[in-house]
């Protein structure tokens, strides 16, 4: 019989809530802190003593990558690097929800906190991803252009 960890419920998912402390970067590279997945159906904004904030609303699960503890919540605060990938899709007309899964970590940086967040998608890029199709088309056009310039140089034009 396998043991499945039951998730703990949190009022919100955030890096600090999931790892239980302020993140500390690893001097040797990226320190992965948590994996977060969810279905964002909306967002809220506000202002606190620390400035403006945006929180996703929907259904979310996060796993602490140090101790494998699992958490769930209906509100999720993500680092800006991840949030900027989700908000435009939520703001689109007829958006019903955005599915995502990210690994969130920190790297040392010369900032006020001494670190900055990094994010990587857990999912592979789909062949049908519009941005992937666009960049693939750009790369092909650039290669054609560079190939023609190279051929012109060889011909002495």
N, C-alpha and C positions, 0 to 999 in steps of 0.2 A: 504494500500500500504506500503510495507516494504521499509526501507531506507537502501540501500547498500552503504557503504563508497567506494568512488572511490579511488584507490591507487594513491599516489604521486610517481612520477618517480625520482629516485636518480641515480647519476653517478655510485655508488657502494653501496652495502648493507654491512654494518659492524655494530658491536655493537654500536660504537660511533655515527655513522650516524643515526641509528634507534632511539636510546634513547636520542640523542642530547647532550650527555656529557660523561665524563669518568664514568664508573660504580662505584657505592659505595656499598660495601657489607652490608648486614643486620647482626648485631651481633647475631641474634637469629637463624640463619640457612641460607638456600639457598634463595637468592633473584632472582626471575625469571625476566628476562629483556625483552626477545623477543622470538617469535616463527618464525622460518624461514623454508620455504619449497621451493623446486625447482627441476629442472631437469638440472643437470650438464652435459654438453657435452664436456667439455675440461677444461684446466687450464693454467694459466700463472704464471711464477715465475719472481722474480726480486730482487733488493736490494735497500734499502733506508738508510737514516741516522740511522734508528732503527734496521737494519739488513736485513736478507733475508725474503722474503714474498712469499706466494702462494695465488692466487685468482682463484676461480672457474669461468668458463664462461658458459653461458646458459640462463636460464630463472628462475628468483627467486622472491619470495615475502616474506616480513617480516612484522610482526605485533608487535608494541610496546605494551607490556603487561600492561603498566601503563595507557596509554590513548587510546588504541585500534586504533591508526593511522596505516594505511597500506601503505607499500612502495613496489615498484617493481624496478628491475634493471636487466641488463644483466651480471653483475659482482658481485661476492659475496665473501667477506672475512669472514671466520669462525674462531673461536678459534681452536687451534691445536687439542684439544680433539675431536672435530667434524670432522675437516678436515682429520685427520688420518683414519677415517672410510670410506671416500669417494675416496681419491686419489688412493689407490690401485685398486679399481674397475675401475676407469677411465683409469688407466695405462694398464689394462688387454687387451690382444689381442682381437680384434673385439668388443670392448666396444662402444656402440652407445649412451649411456647416463645413468646417475645414478639418480634415484628419491630418495629424502630424505625429511624428516620433523623432525626438532629438536626444543625443548625448550632449550634456552640458558640462563644460570644464572651465578651468582657469589657467592662464599663463602669466608669468611675471611680466610686468610692464611698468614703465615710468609714469604712473598715474598717482592720483591722491591716495588710492587704496593699495597700490603696489601690485595690482593684477588687472587683467581684463578677461572678460568671458569669451569663450570659444564655443562653437556649436557645430555639430555635424549631424546630418540626417541619418536616421537608422535605415531608411529605405534606399534602395538603389534607384538611380534616376531611370524613369520609364522612357522607352523609345517614343512614346506618345506625349511626353512632356513638352508643352509648347515652347518653353525656353530652350530645352535641349535641341528641339527641331530647328529653332532660329539660329542658335550658335553653330550647329552643324552646317546649316546653309551658308552662314557667314564664312566659316572656315573653308568650305568648298569654293566660294566665290573668290576669297583671298588667294587660295592656291592657284586658281585659274589665272587671276590677275598677275600674280607673281610669276607663274609659269610663262605667261605671254611676254612679260617684261624681260625675262631671262632669254626667251627665244629671240626677241627683238635685238637684244644685245649681241647674241651670237651671230645674227644676220648683219649686224653693223648698222642698225637703224638708230 
